Amino acid sequence: MSALASADAPLRLSVALGDRAYPILIGSGLLDLAGTWITPLLKGRTRVVVITDSTVGPLHLSRLVAGLAASGITAAAVTVPAGEGSKSWAGIESLVDRLLELRVDRGTLLLALGGGVIGDLVGFAASILMRGIEFVQIPTTLLAQVDSSVGGKTGINTKAGKNLVGSFHQPRLVLADLDCLATLPVRERRSGYAEIVKHAVIADAAMFDWLEAGGGQAVIAGDSAALARAVQHSCATKAAIVAADEREGGQRALLNFGHTFGHALEAETGFSDRLYHGEAVAIGMVQAMDLSVSLGLCPATDRARLAAHLTACGLPVDQSACGGPFDPARLIDHMRLDKKAKAGALTFVVCTGLGAAAVRGAVPEADVLPILTHR
């Protein structure tokens, strides 16, 4: 890894949102120096609350607490059950009640230590507690480091679908310690890798070429230099899009490439371990490519390259990986609840050639059903 990504001199990016701008720090050993980065946010206070889950806590909480203590910061800790089940009405109620028991106030800083579930849950709690308090994202999974920790989307799942209740609430800081990725099972690394591929497909053909030429396998294998490059690239891509369109009124919707299809599969499989989010996105990206090809927007060779690369990296590319094929009508019903849908009409992010994407509204169901039937 480059010396620029060391603990005391991490790679530094910024999400340019005016007076709400915040840095993204990427490097190794950042948890051990967490107090260095957290102290300036405390405005003279010396107490924070760390929220983590039952899987991440035993792996990384003690390092973070020690890194804070080295700067004189005391940390209370709240642990929630691991998994998507915590990202629910019951989960947010339980977390908010616990934080109020700890007597948080408008000056309390929350630290979200974990993957995407923790980041979304804690961010949502921060947005509604006292009508809005500050929080820091400390993502410990590849998926969270390259995607969900950046951009301020928070929320929970409901019976109707994924992330249908939530808010936009930007963090004060994103602290991405690459050392945390060493503890991830390979399935988790692959799941996170799908979002790295997504960023390349929608915005950077040269990055896709690098991933396809071996960079992707290096990322999944845990190569430190490859991880640093991939995390930096994804964060830079997302930061630029968010700065231009914070609340998804335009180009930010491009970040949902593969997600309309993928979220429908997640809903159909009950937001369970049968299908990780990144796995759903991988299948969804191939389906989105099928749609793009059928609409004449990109060549079939681009679809073939994407599917071949995902397969080579151990990611699923069709519904059989999670027990499908599923009833197309049920999947369409899930898609109607997608946040991009308007008046019940389906909207998709389509690929217009590797490295470019666009939003296509009012897509007829007749164009989508064949894809769901065969994939």
Order of alpha helices (4+ residues) and beta strands (2+ residues): beta-beta-alpha-beta-alpha-beta-alpha-beta-alpha-beta-beta-beta-beta-alpha-alpha-alpha-alpha-alpha-alpha-alpha-alpha-beta-beta-alpha
